[in-house]
Amino acid sequence: MLVLSRHRDESIMIGDDVVVTIVDIRGDKVRLGIEAPQSIPVHRQEVYDAIQRENRRASQMGPGATKDVGGPTDD
């Protein structure tokens, strides 16, 4: 892990396309601004973990485990 020190309004570049800027520092919390292309997903760690769990769960479902939503009915 690379550890860097930055002050408010200073930035870190990740590659050529991602800029992380220190927006605010209050006590033990740091607010970050992240500029990245739309093709690069940016999530908080807990959200990323939840997405990964849901993707694993969905990939383990067998055929027919989900219904067609909004599809034709035989009524």
MDAnalysis code that builds the backbone (N, CA, C; Angstrom):
import MDAnalysis as mda
import numpy as np

u = mda.Universe.empty(225, n_residues=75, atom_resindex=np.repeat(np.arange(75), 3), trajectory=True)
u.add_TopologyAttr("name", ["N", "CA", "C"] * 75)
u.add_TopologyAttr("resid", np.arange(1, 76))
u.add_TopologyAttr("resname", ["MET", "LEU", "VAL", "LEU", "SER", "ARG", "HIS", "ARG", "ASP", "GLU", "SER", "ILE", "MET", "ILE", "GLY", "ASP", "ASP", "VAL", "VAL", "VAL", "THR", "ILE", "VAL", "ASP", "ILE", "ARG", "GLY", "ASP", "LYS", "VAL", "ARG", "LEU", "GLY", "ILE", "GLU", "ALA", "PRO", "GLN", "SER", "ILE", "PRO", "VAL", "HIS", "ARG", "GLN", "GLU", "VAL", "TYR", "ASP", "ALA", "ILE", "GLN", "ARG", "GLU", "ASN", "ARG", "ARG", "ALA", "SER", "GLN", "MET", "GLY", "PRO", "GLY", "ALA", "THR", "LYS", "ASP", "VAL", "GLY", "GLY", "PRO", "THR", "ASP", "ASP"])
u.atoms.positions = np.array([
    [0.849, -1.181, 0.000],
    [0.000, 0.000, 0.000],
    [0.886, 1.233, 0.000],
    [0.556, 2.140, -0.877],
    [1.239, 3.424, -0.935],
    [0.504, 4.389, -0.015],
    [1.217, 5.042, 0.877],
    [0.615, 6.013, 1.798],
    [1.177, 7.393, 1.457],
    [0.280, 8.332, 1.178],
    [0.677, 9.691, 0.815],
    [0.048, 10.697, 1.762],
    [0.732, 11.778, 2.003],
    [0.172, 12.882, 2.783],
    [-0.262, 13.975, 1.828],
    [-1.447, 14.516, 2.051],
    [-1.977, 15.601, 1.231],
    [-2.693, 16.575, 2.146],
    [-2.743, 17.823, 1.748],
    [-3.520, 18.837, 2.447],
    [-4.817, 19.077, 1.684],
    [-5.723, 19.811, 2.300],
    [-6.981, 20.173, 1.647],
    [-6.680, 20.821, 0.290],
    [-7.495, 20.479, -0.695],
    [-7.404, 20.979, -2.069],
    [-6.198, 20.455, -2.853],
    [-5.463, 19.499, -2.294],
    [-4.389, 18.857, -3.042],
    [-4.917, 17.546, -3.619],
    [-4.295, 17.088, -4.696],
    [-4.800, 15.927, -5.422],
    [-3.751, 14.840, -5.574],
    [-4.237, 13.676, -5.938],
    [-3.415, 12.514, -6.264],
    [-3.905, 12.010, -7.611],
    [-2.994, 11.711, -8.510],
    [-3.344, 11.149, -9.816],
    [-3.185, 9.634, -9.765],
    [-4.161, 8.927, -10.312],
    [-4.076, 7.477, -10.475],
    [-4.141, 7.238, -11.980],
    [-3.031, 6.828, -12.542],
    [-2.949, 6.712, -14.000],
    [-3.121, 8.085, -14.620],
    [-3.653, 8.099, -15.840],
    [-3.861, 9.368, -16.544],
    [-5.274, 9.893, -16.396],
    [-6.194, 9.060, -15.864],
    [-7.620, 9.382, -15.932],
    [-8.317, 9.617, -14.602],
    [-7.682, 9.283, -13.488],
    [-8.365, 9.370, -12.194],
    [-7.648, 10.395, -11.311],
    [-8.428, 11.344, -10.794],
    [-7.901, 12.364, -9.888],
    [-8.651, 12.259, -8.568],
    [-7.906, 12.114, -7.473],
    [-8.497, 12.086, -6.137],
    [-8.058, 13.363, -5.431],
    [-9.027, 14.168, -5.010],
    [-8.743, 15.456, -4.377],
    [-9.254, 15.451, -2.946],
    [-8.449, 15.967, -2.027],
    [-8.878, 16.128, -0.634],
    [-9.785, 17.359, -0.606],
    [-11.070, 17.137, -0.333],
    [-12.047, 18.220, -0.349],
    [-12.159, 18.882, 1.013],
    [-12.154, 18.072, 2.076],
    [-12.339, 18.619, 3.420],
    [-11.761, 17.652, 4.436],
    [-11.325, 18.182, 5.564],
    [-10.820, 17.374, 6.679],
    [-11.490, 17.900, 7.938],
    [-12.231, 17.014, 8.613],
    [-12.905, 17.393, 9.865],
    [-12.669, 16.296, 10.885],
    [-11.851, 16.597, 11.876],
    [-11.558, 15.595, 12.900],
    [-10.915, 14.378, 12.270],
    [-11.554, 13.215, 12.465],
    [-10.986, 11.980, 11.929],
    [-11.604, 11.586, 10.591],
    [-12.330, 12.506, 9.936],
    [-12.948, 12.217, 8.642],
    [-12.329, 13.077, 7.549],
    [-12.099, 12.435, 6.415],
    [-11.572, 13.119, 5.240],
    [-12.595, 12.966, 4.125],
    [-12.953, 14.056, 3.470],
    [-13.867, 13.993, 2.320],
    [-13.019, 14.029, 1.056],
    [-13.277, 13.071, 0.178],
    [-12.536, 12.959, -1.065],
    [-13.430, 13.282, -2.245],
    [-12.878, 13.941, -3.221],
    [-13.544, 14.126, -4.502],
    [-12.816, 13.254, -5.506],
    [-13.558, 12.479, -6.292],
    [-12.940, 11.565, -7.247],
    [-13.462, 11.879, -8.633],
    [-12.547, 12.196, -9.543],
    [-12.891, 12.414, -10.945],
    [-12.357, 11.223, -11.721],
    [-13.276, 10.485, -12.368],
    [-12.883, 9.312, -13.138],
    [-13.815, 9.189, -14.334],
    [-13.347, 8.572, -15.418],
    [-14.229, 8.335, -16.553],
    [-15.421, 7.482, -16.125],
    [-16.561, 7.651, -16.800],
    [-17.752, 6.876, -16.452],
    [-17.533, 5.382, -16.612],
    [-16.554, 4.992, -17.412],
    [-16.287, 3.568, -17.621],
    [-15.586, 2.924, -16.428],
    [-15.135, 3.728, -15.473],
    [-14.480, 3.202, -14.273],
    [-15.441, 3.342, -13.099],
    [-15.959, 2.212, -12.581],
    [-16.873, 2.314, -11.443],
    [-16.116, 2.746, -10.178],
    [-16.745, 3.619, -9.407],
    [-16.167, 4.091, -8.145],
    [-17.206, 3.865, -7.061],
    [-16.852, 3.045, -6.055],
    [-17.780, 2.719, -4.964],
    [-17.049, 2.776, -3.631],
    [-17.791, 3.045, -2.565],
    [-17.251, 2.828, -1.227],
    [-17.017, 1.329, -1.063],
    [-16.065, 0.942, -0.239],
    [-15.707, -0.468, -0.068],
    [-16.904, -1.330, 0.308],
    [-17.752, -0.854, 1.238],
    [-18.885, -1.666, 1.682],
    [-19.912, -1.861, 0.565],
    [-20.061, -0.872, -0.299],
    [-20.969, -0.999, -1.440],
    [-20.382, -1.979, -2.455],
    [-19.093, -1.867, -2.731],
    [-18.418, -2.785, -3.640],
    [-18.555, -4.225, -3.153],
    [-18.325, -4.440, -1.857],
    [-18.451, -5.793, -1.288],
    [-19.861, -6.334, -1.451],
    [-20.876, -5.503, -1.235],
    [-22.269, -5.935, -1.385],
    [-22.573, -6.286, -2.843],
    [-22.057, -5.519, -3.776],
    [-22.251, -5.809, -5.202],
    [-21.608, -7.150, -5.541],
    [-20.407, -7.381, -5.053],
    [-19.715, -8.646, -5.324],
    [-20.477, -9.832, -4.743],
    [-20.989, -9.695, -3.514],
    [-21.774, -10.778, -2.897],
    [-23.016, -11.080, -3.725],
    [-23.713, -10.019, -4.161],
    [-24.928, -10.205, -4.956],
    [-24.604, -10.844, -6.305],
    [-23.513, -10.446, -6.923],
    [-23.114, -11.042, -8.198],
    [-22.788, -12.525, -8.030],
    [-22.093, -12.880, -6.944],
    [-21.792, -14.303, -6.685],
    [-23.069, -15.090, -6.454],
    [-23.997, -14.514, -5.681],
    [-25.261, -15.179, -5.389],
    [-26.057, -15.392, -6.681],
    [-26.112, -14.382, -7.511],
    [-26.869, -14.479, -8.761],
    [-26.252, -15.502, -9.704],
    [-24.928, -15.591, -9.720],
    [-24.272, -16.531, -10.628],
    [-24.446, -17.980, -10.173],
    [-24.818, -18.198, -8.908],
    [-25.006, -19.549, -8.387],
    [-26.442, -20.032, -8.516],
    [-27.350, -19.161, -8.953],
    [-28.743, -19.565, -9.134],
    [-28.846, -20.464, -10.349],
    [-29.687, -21.475, -10.245],
    [-29.896, -22.375, -11.369],
    [-30.853, -21.784, -12.376],
    [-30.954, -22.433, -13.548],
    [-31.915, -21.974, -14.553],
    [-33.330, -22.023, -13.982],
    [-34.126, -21.064, -14.340],
    [-35.503, -21.017, -13.859],
    [-35.643, -20.439, -12.464],
    [-34.546, -19.996, -11.851],
    [-34.617, -19.454, -10.490],
    [-35.187, -18.045, -10.478],
    [-35.201, -17.405, -11.638],
    [-35.762, -16.055, -11.717],
    [-36.917, -16.058, -12.696],
    [-37.847, -15.140, -12.508],
    [-39.000, -14.986, -13.396],
    [-38.695, -13.944, -14.443],
    [-39.350, -14.044, -15.593],
    [-39.274, -12.964, -16.570],
    [-40.079, -11.808, -16.022],
    [-39.470, -10.691, -15.842],
    [-40.162, -9.527, -15.312],
    [-40.714, -8.730, -16.463],
    [-42.011, -8.520, -16.449],
    [-42.647, -7.713, -17.476],
    [-42.786, -8.433, -18.804],
    [-42.573, -9.726, -18.819],
    [-42.690, -10.491, -20.051],
    [-44.129, -10.891, -20.298],
    [-44.388, -11.582, -21.417],
    [-45.753, -11.998, -21.743],
    [-46.303, -12.991, -20.715],
    [-47.602, -12.963, -20.540],
    [-48.250, -13.883, -19.613],
    [-49.238, -14.750, -20.367],
    [-49.620, -15.869, -19.795],
    [-50.586, -16.782, -20.407],
    [-51.965, -16.627, -19.793],
    [-52.362, -15.421, -19.477],
    [-53.648, -15.196, -18.823],
    [-54.800, -15.344, -19.758],
])
